[in-house]
Amino acid sequence: MRLCIAGNADAARRDEFSTGVDDADTFRRLPKDYSGGIWTNEIETIARLTGR
């Protein structure tokens, strides 16, 4: 089974659209050993943070 992280859950609870993992602060909340998918609208930003 694979897990995909999709961003701000608080926004989803308020019926707002989750923008995904789009910034360094949100990305750094993921566990160091996280190996699932990431939903993002800022692929260039997240790619730099992963070192890829």
PyMOL CGO cylinders between C-alpha atoms (Angstrom):
from pymol import cmd
from pymol.cgo import CYLINDER

trace = [
    CYLINDER, 0.00, 0.00, 0.00, 1.23, 3.53, -0.84, 0.3, 1, 1, 1, 1, 1, 1,
    CYLINDER, 1.23, 3.53, -0.84, 0.27, 6.75, 0.88, 0.3, 1, 1, 1, 1, 1, 1,
    CYLINDER, 0.27, 6.75, 0.88, -0.05, 10.12, -0.86, 0.3, 1, 1, 1, 1, 1, 1,
    CYLINDER, -0.05, 10.12, -0.86, 0.14, 13.32, 1.21, 0.3, 1, 1, 1, 1, 1, 1,
    CYLINDER, 0.14, 13.32, 1.21, -2.17, 16.06, -0.09, 0.3, 1, 1, 1, 1, 1, 1,
    CYLINDER, -2.17, 16.06, -0.09, -1.55, 19.12, 2.07, 0.3, 1, 1, 1, 1, 1, 1,
    CYLINDER, -1.55, 19.12, 2.07, -3.50, 21.08, 4.66, 0.3, 1, 1, 1, 1, 1, 1,
    CYLINDER, -3.50, 21.08, 4.66, -6.17, 18.91, 6.30, 0.3, 1, 1, 1, 1, 1, 1,
    CYLINDER, -6.17, 18.91, 6.30, -7.61, 21.92, 8.13, 0.3, 1, 1, 1, 1, 1, 1,
    CYLINDER, -7.61, 21.92, 8.13, -8.54, 23.46, 4.78, 0.3, 1, 1, 1, 1, 1, 1,
    CYLINDER, -8.54, 23.46, 4.78, -10.32, 20.25, 3.81, 0.3, 1, 1, 1, 1, 1, 1,
    CYLINDER, -10.32, 20.25, 3.81, -12.34, 20.30, 7.03, 0.3, 1, 1, 1, 1, 1, 1,
    CYLINDER, -12.34, 20.30, 7.03, -13.55, 23.81, 6.15, 0.3, 1, 1, 1, 1, 1, 1,
    CYLINDER, -13.55, 23.81, 6.15, -14.58, 22.60, 2.64, 0.3, 1, 1, 1, 1, 1, 1,
    CYLINDER, -14.58, 22.60, 2.64, -11.68, 24.50, 1.10, 0.3, 1, 1, 1, 1, 1, 1,
    CYLINDER, -11.68, 24.50, 1.10, -9.44, 23.04, -1.57, 0.3, 1, 1, 1, 1, 1, 1,
    CYLINDER, -9.44, 23.04, -1.57, -6.16, 21.62, -0.31, 0.3, 1, 1, 1, 1, 1, 1,
    CYLINDER, -6.16, 21.62, -0.31, -3.32, 23.06, -2.37, 0.3, 1, 1, 1, 1, 1, 1,
    CYLINDER, -3.32, 23.06, -2.37, -0.97, 20.24, -1.50, 0.3, 1, 1, 1, 1, 1, 1,
    CYLINDER, -0.97, 20.24, -1.50, 2.55, 20.19, -0.12, 0.3, 1, 1, 1, 1, 1, 1,
    CYLINDER, 2.55, 20.19, -0.12, 3.66, 23.43, -1.77, 0.3, 1, 1, 1, 1, 1, 1,
    CYLINDER, 3.66, 23.43, -1.77, 6.23, 24.96, 0.59, 0.3, 1, 1, 1, 1, 1, 1,
    CYLINDER, 6.23, 24.96, 0.59, 9.28, 24.08, 2.67, 0.3, 1, 1, 1, 1, 1, 1,
    CYLINDER, 9.28, 24.08, 2.67, 7.47, 24.28, 6.02, 0.3, 1, 1, 1, 1, 1, 1,
    CYLINDER, 7.47, 24.28, 6.02, 4.82, 21.76, 4.98, 0.3, 1, 1, 1, 1, 1, 1,
    CYLINDER, 4.82, 21.76, 4.98, 7.39, 19.47, 3.36, 0.3, 1, 1, 1, 1, 1, 1,
    CYLINDER, 7.39, 19.47, 3.36, 9.59, 19.45, 6.47, 0.3, 1, 1, 1, 1, 1, 1,
    CYLINDER, 9.59, 19.45, 6.47, 6.68, 18.16, 8.55, 0.3, 1, 1, 1, 1, 1, 1,
    CYLINDER, 6.68, 18.16, 8.55, 6.89, 14.83, 6.72, 0.3, 1, 1, 1, 1, 1, 1,
    CYLINDER, 6.89, 14.83, 6.72, 8.83, 12.08, 8.52, 0.3, 1, 1, 1, 1, 1, 1,
    CYLINDER, 8.83, 12.08, 8.52, 12.44, 11.75, 7.33, 0.3, 1, 1, 1, 1, 1, 1,
    CYLINDER, 12.44, 11.75, 7.33, 11.75, 8.19, 6.12, 0.3, 1, 1, 1, 1, 1, 1,
    CYLINDER, 11.75, 8.19, 6.12, 8.51, 9.03, 4.26, 0.3, 1, 1, 1, 1, 1, 1,
    CYLINDER, 8.51, 9.03, 4.26, 8.46, 7.22, 0.91, 0.3, 1, 1, 1, 1, 1, 1,
    CYLINDER, 8.46, 7.22, 0.91, 4.93, 7.76, -0.38, 0.3, 1, 1, 1, 1, 1, 1,
    CYLINDER, 4.93, 7.76, -0.38, 3.58, 10.20, -2.92, 0.3, 1, 1, 1, 1, 1, 1,
    CYLINDER, 3.58, 10.20, -2.92, 3.27, 13.97, -2.52, 0.3, 1, 1, 1, 1, 1, 1,
    CYLINDER, 3.27, 13.97, -2.52, 0.52, 16.09, -4.05, 0.3, 1, 1, 1, 1, 1, 1,
    CYLINDER, 0.52, 16.09, -4.05, 1.95, 19.50, -4.98, 0.3, 1, 1, 1, 1, 1, 1,
    CYLINDER, 1.95, 19.50, -4.98, 1.35, 22.46, -7.25, 0.3, 1, 1, 1, 1, 1, 1,
    CYLINDER, 1.35, 22.46, -7.25, 4.98, 23.56, -6.78, 0.3, 1, 1, 1, 1, 1, 1,
    CYLINDER, 4.98, 23.56, -6.78, 7.02, 20.65, -8.14, 0.3, 1, 1, 1, 1, 1, 1,
    CYLINDER, 7.02, 20.65, -8.14, 10.15, 22.77, -8.64, 0.3, 1, 1, 1, 1, 1, 1,
    CYLINDER, 10.15, 22.77, -8.64, 10.14, 23.85, -4.99, 0.3, 1, 1, 1, 1, 1, 1,
    CYLINDER, 10.14, 23.85, -4.99, 9.56, 20.34, -3.65, 0.3, 1, 1, 1, 1, 1, 1,
    CYLINDER, 9.56, 20.34, -3.65, 12.13, 18.82, -6.02, 0.3, 1, 1, 1, 1, 1, 1,
    CYLINDER, 12.13, 18.82, -6.02, 14.81, 21.18, -4.67, 0.3, 1, 1, 1, 1, 1, 1,
    CYLINDER, 14.81, 21.18, -4.67, 13.93, 20.18, -1.12, 0.3, 1, 1, 1, 1, 1, 1,
    CYLINDER, 13.93, 20.18, -1.12, 14.28, 16.47, -1.92, 0.3, 1, 1, 1, 1, 1, 1,
    CYLINDER, 14.28, 16.47, -1.92, 17.64, 16.98, -3.63, 0.3, 1, 1, 1, 1, 1, 1,
    CYLINDER, 17.64, 16.98, -3.63, 16.35, 15.55, -6.90, 0.3, 1, 1, 1, 1, 1, 1,
]
cmd.load_cgo(trace, "trace")
